[in-house]
Amino acid sequence: MPSWISTLSCLLETDARAVLVTVAATRGSAPRAAGAHMVVTAAQVQGSVGGGRLEQRAIGIARELLVTDAPSPRLERFALGASLGQCCGGVVVLAFERVGPAQREWVGRAATLAAAGRAWGRQVFIDGPHAGAVPVFDRESVGHTCTDPALSAHARDLLAAGEDTALLVPMPFRRSDASSDRADEGATAPGSAADPAPTAGSRLASLLQQDLAAPRRSDASRDRADGSATAPGSAAALGTAILLDASPPPALQVVMFGAGHVGRALAELFGRLPLRVRWVDARAQEFPPALAPNVEPHCTDTPTAEVRAAPAGAVFLVLTHSHALDFELVEAILARDDFRFCGLIGSQTKRARFAHRLHARGIEEARIARLHCPVGLPGLPGKEAEVIALAIAAEVMRLRPQAHPPSTPRRPAAGAPATQPTESGQET
């Protein structure tokens, strides 16, 4: 599954321009959680921020940004039920950022960290003296990049989330007539906060605290017919804000043994899911010539060594062409005490035979009970490879940690008022 950052990196290699759309915050039921991304060019769209009229309007705004000099980044608020007619009925705040050659530095650093499988994040300065700056950080550099202690704490939480996630933090700055943060007067460094202006943060909080059933309409702030807000949807009305946007590696690390018909069907399906897959077989010719970036083929004559080398918390899937090899792999997996899941293709009869042999070899019953055979979510009729693969993928995805949208700041950053916790819903 190509990531949004790899998509941006590829676009910049050709000097193409795009707009990155990020779900910055939500309240109530929303189709995607904070941290969802969509890359929009003049001709293509990659990713999703929720579908329906919300996404249609977001694509329209993004393409307007491609051809205008409107401020970027910018925030737009959408009331899903009141103006867009989506059944979710919540509120979504989207961040829009133009990405072109001028953004090549941060995109390149982020793409390098992502390609290395490292958790990384970025600060997006929406407004204020550093508007448009996008410092990138990883676990080692987060304290240096996010110098405000509260921001640093939030960034570390996001890096540990196990999935793309974001947090919109009000970071108001006071700008007087006498001092407008000129470079010769010591502008505040990115990642830190200056003197707070509480009303700015309050405006940001109010965007998500409005009555969702009947959004307020005033002469100063009126939802447009297309669902986005006018004055409060702009960065200026929101006050100075920082978007913390993190992309940790997938929470699920899958080690799959067997490149037969089910393994190949699973690899194709896994390539579209938020997983990292190491695919093991001794037959190099069985691997297809092209695979998704998150699926890594590995040809070896010693597959049990792959069991021992797998990370803690790995999901093991044993789908080989040999019952003897299946048993050898299962025994090695159950000898570990830190695996997340062990699935074996087969039947109840195969499981009973394996359990008997494992017990004879001194494997305790508690470990044998962790063997899932036949692997796959029950209830799907059919024995086609694609159907079996779908059932297995469904059972694996049930292991994914429950998505808990990041709360808006537990510790207000530099005196800024905290917004309310965000909530997410299902796809509309």
Summary of the structure (lengths in Angstrom):
residues: 428
radius of gyration: 24.5
end to end distance: 21.8
largest distance: 83.1
contacts: 1459
relative contact order: 0.14
helix: 33%
strand: 19%
